[in-house]
Amino acid sequence: MAGLSTRVKCTFRGPYDLEFSVTFFVPPGIVDPTDSRVQAIVAAINAVTHAVCFRIELTASQPHVVTPTASAVYVNEDKAEFIFRGEGGLAHTFKVPGLLPSILGTSKEKIDATAGLPLAFVTAVADNAQGAGGEALAAPDFGMRRAARKTLKK
Amino acid sequence: MIGAFALALSNVLELLFEDDNGKHASMKFFIDNTETDPAAGAAAAISTAAQNISNSALYETNILIVAEDADAGDPTTGPYDRASDKAALTFSSADGTPVILQIGAPDESIFLDAWEVNPANSDVVALVDAMTTNAVTQEGSAILGLRKGNRRRPPRRKGQ
């Protein structure tokens, strides 16, 4: 089931380098910021403001009907962390929240990313994701469990 | 005046999760700028693989597509040229949902008396036409027309 609309967020720069944004919605088939329909609205807004639009961001959404696992051992504060390497060895870290306990090894800390579901995840990311400049990412052999919680004050 | 908008080198894939406690979390990836369908291609592959190693519910997949204009021109000045000074335009829609555009640094020529937007102003008429022709509500219903428009001043400038 596709989203009912595409969100368009236009960022404007006014005098004194102050910025603001204007948000509106267009039909869901529009996924190009340079589409004539988006540009027509942006041009019309430009005509009624002293600011200028320098950035357009479209958000295409796909909702999913799914239920979280009840009484799960690990919740969203617990992450499966995988560190990919990009150009020049630059780290690209991805943390999957609410990790499945079954993907952890006997230590309950390390994740073997060379088999099973963890391998499928790192393969999907290496094949489909990239660095901001388009550089390829190299998949890691392992991941680690990370808990992001505030420490108790003594 | 607007120049030419150019697509960024990468789009952003955003995955939104919710656990059994109701807490939310998100993940973001850069993907190729030709990937625009959140239900197919790179988005579907990564979403499926991430959900398969998580107990949380992946309830929404978003693709953020960005374009920037490096030659957008210079802003101009006027009596209401601050970003916090707004022209609030309220539109009516087919499903009854009000659609509100809040436009900062509004041009003073669109107002009748410094507070009320002039619906007969040619630029306002053009904006209303652009919205009714091209925009929809968040639920996908048609926008019918302008209901009202007025200026909202920033709180610390109540004397102006």
Contacts between the chains, C-beta under 8 A, distances in Angstrom:
chain1	res1	chain2	res2	distance
A	2	B	39	6.5
A	3	B	38	7.9
A	4	B	138	7.0
A	4	B	139	5.2
A	4	B	140	3.8
A	5	B	136	5.4
A	5	B	137	7.2
A	5	B	138	5.5
A	5	B	139	7.0
A	5	B	140	5.0
A	7	B	138	7.6
A	12	B	83	7.7
A	12	B	104	6.5
A	12	B	105	7.5
A	13	B	72	7.2
A	13	B	75	6.1
A	14	B	75	5.0
A	14	B	81	6.2
A	14	B	82	7.0
A	14	B	83	4.8
A	14	B	104	6.1
A	14	B	105	4.1
A	15	B	75	4.8
A	15	B	76	7.2
A	15	B	77	5.1
A	15	B	81	4.9
A	15	B	82	7.9
A	15	B	105	6.9
A	16	B	81	8.0
A	16	B	82	7.5
A	18	B	82	6.5
A	18	B	83	3.9
A	18	B	84	7.8
A	18	B	104	7.8
A	18	B	105	7.9
A	19	B	83	6.4
A	20	B	83	4.1
A	20	B	84	7.8
A	20	B	104	3.8
A	20	B	105	7.6
A	22	B	101	6.0
A	22	B	102	6.8
A	22	B	103	5.8
A	22	B	104	7.9
A	24	B	99	7.3
A	24	B	101	6.5
A	24	B	131	7.2
A	24	B	135	5.0
A	25	B	99	8.0
A	25	B	135	6.2
A	25	B	136	5.4
A	25	B	137	6.3
A	25	B	138	5.1
A	25	B	140	7.9
A	26	B	134	6.2
A	26	B	135	5.7
A	26	B	136	6.4
A	27	B	136	5.7
A	27	B	140	7.0
A	28	B	140	7.1
A	31	B	36	4.0
A	31	B	37	7.6
A	31	B	63	7.7
A	31	B	65	6.1
A	32	B	36	7.6
A	32	B	65	7.3
A	33	B	5	5.8
A	33	B	7	7.1
A	33	B	65	6.2
A	33	B	66	7.1
A	33	B	67	3.6
A	34	B	5	5.3
A	34	B	7	7.4
A	34	B	67	6.1
A	37	B	133	7.6
A	37	B	134	3.9
A	38	B	134	7.4
A	39	B	2	7.6
A	39	B	5	7.7
A	40	B	130	4.8
A	40	B	133	7.3
A	40	B	134	5.6
A	41	B	127	7.9
A	41	B	130	4.7
A	41	B	131	6.4
A	41	B	134	5.5
A	41	B	135	6.1
A	42	B	2	6.4
A	43	B	2	6.1
A	43	B	130	7.5
A	44	B	123	7.4
A	44	B	126	5.1
A	44	B	127	4.0
A	44	B	129	7.6
A	44	B	130	4.0
A	44	B	131	7.6
A	45	B	101	7.5
A	45	B	103	6.0
A	45	B	127	6.4
A	46	B	1	7.1
A	46	B	2	5.8
A	47	B	107	7.8
A	47	B	123	4.4
A	47	B	126	6.5
A	47	B	127	7.1
A	48	B	87	6.7
A	48	B	103	6.2
A	48	B	106	6.2
A	48	B	107	5.4
A	48	B	110	5.2
A	48	B	123	5.0
A	48	B	124	6.6
A	48	B	127	5.9
A	49	B	87	7.7
A	49	B	103	5.3
A	49	B	104	6.7
A	49	B	105	5.2
A	49	B	106	5.7
A	49	B	107	6.0
A	50	B	75	5.5
A	50	B	76	4.6
A	50	B	77	6.4
A	50	B	78	5.2
A	50	B	80	7.9
A	50	B	81	4.6
A	50	B	105	4.3
A	50	B	106	7.5
A	50	B	107	6.0
A	51	B	75	5.0
A	51	B	83	7.1
A	51	B	104	6.1
A	51	B	105	4.5
A	52	B	1	7.4
A	52	B	2	7.2
A	52	B	72	4.4
A	52	B	73	5.1
A	52	B	74	7.1
A	52	B	75	5.4
A	53	B	2	6.1
A	53	B	69	7.1
A	53	B	72	6.4
A	54	B	68	6.2
A	54	B	69	5.2
A	54	B	70	7.9
A	54	B	72	4.1
A	55	B	66	6.9
A	55	B	67	7.4
A	55	B	68	5.0
A	55	B	69	7.5
A	56	B	5	6.1
A	56	B	66	7.3
A	56	B	67	5.0
A	56	B	68	7.8
A	57	B	64	5.8
A	57	B	65	7.0
A	57	B	66	5.0
A	58	B	64	7.3
A	58	B	65	4.4
A	58	B	66	7.9
A	59	B	62	5.3
A	59	B	63	7.3
A	59	B	64	5.5
A	59	B	65	7.8
A	60	B	36	6.1
A	60	B	37	7.1
A	60	B	38	5.3
A	60	B	62	6.8
A	60	B	63	4.7
A	60	B	65	6.9
A	61	B	38	6.3
A	61	B	60	6.1
A	61	B	61	7.3
A	61	B	62	5.1
A	62	B	38	3.7
A	62	B	39	4.7
A	62	B	43	7.3
A	62	B	60	7.0
A	62	B	61	4.5
A	62	B	62	7.6
A	63	B	59	6.7
A	63	B	60	5.3
A	64	B	47	8.0
A	64	B	57	7.6
A	64	B	58	5.9
A	64	B	59	5.5
A	64	B	60	6.6
A	64	B	61	7.0
A	66	B	51	7.5
A	66	B	57	4.4
A	66	B	58	6.3
A	66	B	59	6.2
A	67	B	57	5.8
A	68	B	18	6.0
A	68	B	19	5.2
A	68	B	20	4.6
A	68	B	55	6.4
A	68	B	56	5.2
A	68	B	57	4.1
A	69	B	20	6.4
A	69	B	55	3.9
A	69	B	56	7.8
A	70	B	20	5.4
A	71	B	20	6.6
A	72	B	19	6.7
A	72	B	20	5.7
A	72	B	55	3.9
A	72	B	56	7.7
A	73	B	55	7.6
A	74	B	55	6.4
A	75	B	19	4.4
A	75	B	20	6.9
A	75	B	21	5.7
A	75	B	23	6.5
A	75	B	55	7.8
A	75	B	56	7.4
A	76	B	17	6.2
A	76	B	18	7.6
A	76	B	19	4.3
A	76	B	21	7.6
A	76	B	23	4.6
A	76	B	24	7.0
A	76	B	25	4.1
A	76	B	56	5.7
A	77	B	23	7.3
A	80	B	53	6.1
A	80	B	54	7.7
A	94	B	27	6.2
A	94	B	29	7.0
A	95	B	27	6.9
A	96	B	27	6.8
A	96	B	50	5.4
A	96	B	53	5.7
A	96	B	54	5.4
A	97	B	17	5.0
A	97	B	19	7.1
A	97	B	25	3.8
A	97	B	27	7.5
A	97	B	54	6.4
A	97	B	56	5.4
A	98	B	17	6.4
A	98	B	19	5.0
A	98	B	25	7.4
A	98	B	54	4.7
A	98	B	55	4.5
A	98	B	56	3.3
A	99	B	53	6.2
A	99	B	54	6.2
A	99	B	55	7.3
A	100	B	53	5.3
A	100	B	54	6.5
A	100	B	55	6.0
A	103	B	53	5.5
A	117	B	49	7.6
A	117	B	52	5.0
A	117	B	53	5.0
A	118	B	53	6.2
A	120	B	49	5.0
A	120	B	52	6.7
A	121	B	49	4.2
A	121	B	50	6.2
A	121	B	52	7.1
A	121	B	53	5.5
A	123	B	49	7.6
A	124	B	45	4.6
A	124	B	46	5.1
A	124	B	48	7.4
A	124	B	49	3.8
A	124	B	50	7.9
A	125	B	29	6.8
A	125	B	46	6.0
A	125	B	49	7.4
A	127	B	45	7.0
A	128	B	29	7.9
A	128	B	31	6.2
A	128	B	35	7.8
A	128	B	41	7.5
A	128	B	42	3.6
A	128	B	45	5.2
A	128	B	46	5.6
A	129	B	13	7.3
A	129	B	29	4.2
A	129	B	30	6.2
A	129	B	31	5.8
A	129	B	42	7.1
A	129	B	46	6.6
A	130	B	10	6.2
A	130	B	30	5.3
A	130	B	31	6.6
A	130	B	32	6.6
A	131	B	10	7.8
A	131	B	30	6.2
A	132	B	9	6.9
A	132	B	10	5.5
A	132	B	30	5.2
A	133	B	9	5.8
A	133	B	10	7.5
A	134	B	9	5.2
A	134	B	10	6.3
A	134	B	32	7.3
